Amino acid sequence: MKTIVVLARHGRTEWHHGNRYTGSTDLPIDEVGLLQADQLRDWAQDFAPDALWSSPMLRARQTAAPTAEALWLQPVVDARLREVDFGTAEGRMLSELPDAVAKAFELDPVGWHFPGGEDPAAAADRVYDAFQQIGKEHAGQKVLVVAHNTLIRLLTCRVLGLELRDYRRLLPALGPAALVRFRWQPDTVGLEAYNVPAVRMEKLA
């Protein structure tokens, strides 16, 4: 019995507009992010999820809120869905970091993750654990999960058996409110779509 799990990145924040590492910094979505949350709601009305899960971070909960209200869903807020903590890079762009730190990160963002930050391999473990629970608890259903860019890319690598260190090289950064769709079954998981804008089906006709 397959479960469809769609992960959506949250809407834009002020820092994301400037391409600054946000990670564990709990910022709200901005005016554009609010519009993107409404866009996700419109898409979700066609998708009709049976359940809604969310990161506990404010930007994710704000992005999930219009969908929750429109579809009468109570979001399951799970700390395992929070974004990776980027340590000393929080609030800064890659170009603003010391050259040695930036170059090491670009070479291997897992083995040389930002000082003071979370080990991305540990983040991949926790989000994969949440993903497996979602698949089992909602067997045969459709689930929408609102989470974060780096976390979703790490999960995608883990599910597909790719080296975590290659997440930046192999997987483009997700656009705000963009979607990643998985087909979950107890013995296999398939990737059906990656980095797809949340657009209502009639707009694609």
Buried (B, 14 or more C-beta within 10 A) or exposed (E): EBBBBBBBBBBBBBBBEEEBBBBBBBBBBBEBBBBBBBBBBBBBBEBEBBBBBBBBBBBBBBBBBBBBEEBEBEBBBBEBBBBBBBBBBBBBEBEEBEEEBBEBBEEBBBEBBBBEBBBBBEBBEBBBEBBBBBBEEBEEBBBBBBBBBBBBBBBBBBBEEBEBBBBBEEBEEBBBBBBBBBBBEEEEBEEEEBBBBBEBEEEEE
